[in-house]
Amino acid sequence: MATRIWNFNPGPATLPLPVLEKIKEEIPDYGGTGMAVMELSHRSKPYAAIHAETKNLLVQLLGIPENFSILFLQGGASLQFAMVPMNLLGNGKSADYVITGAWSKKALKEAKILGSAKVAGSSEDTNFNRIPEQSELTLDPDTVYVHITSNNTIAGTQWMTFPDTGDIPIVSDMSSDILSRQLDFSRFGLIYAGAQKNLGPSGVTVVIIRNDLAEQSREDIPTLLRYATHVDKDSLFNTPPTFAIYIVKLVLEWMKDQGGLEAVEKINQEKGKLLYNTIDVHNEFYRGTVEPDSRSLMNATFRLPTEELEGKFIAEGLESGFGGLKGHRSVGGIRVSMYNAMPLEGIKALTDFMVNFVKNNG
């Protein structure tokens, strides 16, 4: 493991080193079965224990109430863009969408194909550099749900306070910040998250859905696309991504060993404070692209004085052991993805590099 770099890729993203070492140890023979996890039948007792424990750990860490079900699905968050309205938008019903970046725009596009969906608020007029204020939202009192993207990996913004939607459930794409902070589940009806940023590897999508919403799944849609199907069959209607779910379990065990969600959230705040303070102290050289009250603790985005310097920063960063710093192709600049598995040590090393880069190029 001596050749590993500080991996700031936005997703698939870095995994905790102890998790990788555990996978390596258990790959040839999981638990004395004589088989690797990816060889186990999804109907077998050894896999059933993995499946159940992964759900149990999610309940423990997130404090998920009993009136919610946990599903392990496939197709990433992109399939959830369609499954949410497919299941919840019946005839004559409508949903509200708050647009804060590229992914929420894609979610809205899918919803409009399947039913009535309205824009309840947007920050597109300021190039998605902030989260809309509550006063800017126009919520339909008869809407079925309000959809948000809790963290925006491209724009570098994050909802610090979730919108007040009254009795209307929030549906949230939390692919890039799930398990980074504590949640009040009374605000939510459905949460979905592709695992490849903060939960594990690509290949599994975690859906946490309130049972009454799952029961409302339309019956005039394909069986595999109904939430009720997967609740009834405990995500075993078809073969689930067993190896990815096993790795999620290992990540959750690692989180529990760190002290749980409260401890992880505290470290995330320390990482964000250190990185953003470095940007602000050297604001003649590093320019943050996000309003301070909307800055993401998962994906920090900033620019340098010129694109040439940005290219040099990325190249020299890689030579110094920092990978994945290039901003999304649609916006350019620099992006630092600092999910749960990125230790504070990695951010300290990066900020030292940033300070030295200013001295050498400022």
CORBEL-V951066 format. One line per field, one symbol per residue. ss: DSSP state (2 for helix, 1 for strand, 0 for the rest). phi: phi as a letter, one per 20 degrees, with the letter a starting at -180 (. if undefined). psi: psi as a letter, one per 30 degrees, with the letter a starting at -180 (. if undefined). A space follows every 50 residues. Layout:
ss=???
phi=???
psi=???
This chain:
ss=00000110000000002222222222000000000022200000222222 22222222222200000111111002222222222222000001111110 02222222222222011111110222000000022200000000111110 11000011000000000011111000000000002221111111000000 00001111112222200000002220222222000000000222222222 22222220022222222222222222222220000011000222100011 11100022222222222220011001000000011110000002222222 222222222220
phi=.fefdfedffqgdfdfggffffggfegfbelmemcfgfefffdffffgff gffffffffffemfffeddddddcnmffffgefgfgedeegndbcdcdec rfffffffgffffdaecdeerbdffdmleaegfgfeedeffdffbdecdf bdfefndbfecffedmeefedcedgdbfmebfcdffeddbccbfffdcdr efpcdecdcffffffegfeecggfeefggfffdlmdfcfffffffgfggf ffffffffonfffffffffffffffffffffdffdddfecggfdffedce cbddgbffffffgffffffenddmeffggecmmdcdecfgfefggfffff ffffffffgecf
psi=gfgkljjgkfkklklkeeeeeeeeefeejjhgfglleffkkffleeeeee eeeeeeeeeeefhklfgkkkkjalfafeefeeeeeeefjlkglllkkkjg aeeeeeeeeeefefakkljfllgffghhglkkleffkjkkfglelkklje kjeefglkjekkkjgbfkkkkkjheggkgflkljfffkekklkkfgeffb llfkkkkjkkeeeefgkkfglkefgkeeefeeghggeljlieeeeeeeee eeeeeeffgaeeeeeeeeeeeeeeeeeeeeehffekjkgkkefgkkgejk kllleleeeeeeeeeeeefggjlgfklkfffaakkjkilefjleeeeeee eeeeeeeeeff.
